[in-house]
Every structure is written in structure tokens, then in C-alpha cells.
Amino acid sequence: MIYQVQVKVMPLKDLLDPQGKAVAGGLKNLGISTVQDVRVGKHITLQIDAADETVARAVADEACKKLLANQVMEMYEITLG
């Protein structure tokens, strides 16, 4: 069966997010001053052929650990849907 898997990768909350700071600064320059904080991450969609949801989640987790997320600086969240 083919599973549609969504992966959200975000910088760890304790680390500086330079992209987020740049976007926040750009918003202020555009006159949008009510935005207090911006964090920029990645949204990745995978289609995984697996026997069941458990296997699909395990494949996605392995992909995140080996390639999609830098666990030193980022956290990830996997959603099947």
C-alpha cells in the first residue's frame, strides 16, 4: 500500500534561526510590525510503499535521521495521512 507521509522539520527552539530573523526583519521593513517571532523550516512529502503504517513510519523516520533532518540543529515530526 502507498502511504502519504508528511515530515515537518524545524530548527530546535534553543537555537538561533537566521532565516526566521531575516524574514522577521523583512516583515518589519514592509510595515508588518505585529509579528513577534518567525521560525523557518521545511515541509517534505513522501510517498512510501509499505505493508502497513508502522513500516511506513519507520521508513520515514530512517529517512529523517539519515538525510532529511540534522538532529543536532533540527527536530522533525512525522504525520501519516
C-alpha positions as CSV (number, residue, x, y, z in Angstrom):
1,M,0.0,0.0,0.0
2,I,1.2,3.6,-0.7
3,Y,1.2,5.9,2.3
4,Q,1.4,9.7,2.0
5,V,3.8,10.8,4.7
6,Q,4.3,14.5,5.8
7,V,7.5,15.5,7.5
8,K,7.9,18.8,9.3
9,V,11.5,19.8,10.0
10,M,12.1,22.8,12.3
11,P,15.1,24.4,13.9
12,L,15.4,23.5,17.6
13,K,13.8,26.1,19.8
14,D,17.0,26.9,21.7
15,L,19.0,27.6,18.5
16,L,19.1,30.9,16.6
17,D,17.1,30.7,13.3
18,P,18.9,33.1,10.9
19,Q,16.2,32.6,8.2
20,G,13.5,33.3,10.7
21,K,15.3,36.5,11.8
22,A,15.7,37.6,8.2
23,V,12.0,37.1,7.5
24,A,11.0,38.9,10.7
25,G,13.2,41.8,9.7
26,G,11.7,41.8,6.1
27,L,8.2,41.9,7.5
28,K,9.0,44.9,9.7
29,N,10.5,46.7,6.7
30,L,7.2,46.1,4.9
31,G,5.3,47.7,7.7
32,I,4.0,44.4,9.3
33,S,5.2,45.0,12.8
34,T,2.8,42.8,14.8
35,V,4.7,39.6,14.0
36,Q,6.7,38.8,17.2
37,D,8.8,35.8,16.0
38,V,9.4,33.8,12.9
39,R,10.8,30.2,12.6
40,V,11.5,28.8,9.1
41,G,11.5,25.1,8.5
42,K,10.9,22.5,5.8
43,H,7.8,20.6,4.8
44,I,8.5,17.3,3.0
45,T,6.0,15.0,1.4
46,L,7.0,11.3,0.9
47,Q,5.0,8.6,-0.8
48,I,6.1,5.3,0.8
49,D,5.2,1.8,-0.4
50,A,4.9,-0.2,2.8
51,A,3.0,-3.2,4.2
52,D,1.4,-1.0,7.0
53,E,1.5,2.3,8.8
54,T,4.2,1.1,11.2
55,V,6.6,0.2,8.4
56,A,5.8,3.5,6.6
57,R,6.5,5.5,9.7
58,A,9.8,3.5,10.3
59,V,10.9,4.3,6.8
60,A,10.1,8.0,7.2
61,D,12.0,8.0,10.5
62,E,15.0,6.4,9.0
63,A,14.9,9.0,6.1
64,C,14.8,11.8,8.6
65,K,17.7,10.5,10.6
66,K,19.9,9.8,7.6
67,L,19.1,12.7,5.3
68,L,16.1,15.0,5.9
69,A,16.9,16.5,9.3
70,N,20.1,17.4,11.1
71,Q,19.3,16.2,14.6
72,V,22.0,18.4,16.1
73,M,20.1,21.5,15.0
74,E,16.6,20.4,13.9
75,M,13.7,18.4,15.2
76,Y,11.2,16.6,13.0
77,E,7.6,15.4,13.2
78,I,6.1,12.7,11.0
79,T,2.4,12.6,10.1
80,L,0.7,9.9,8.0
81,G,-2.4,10.9,6.2
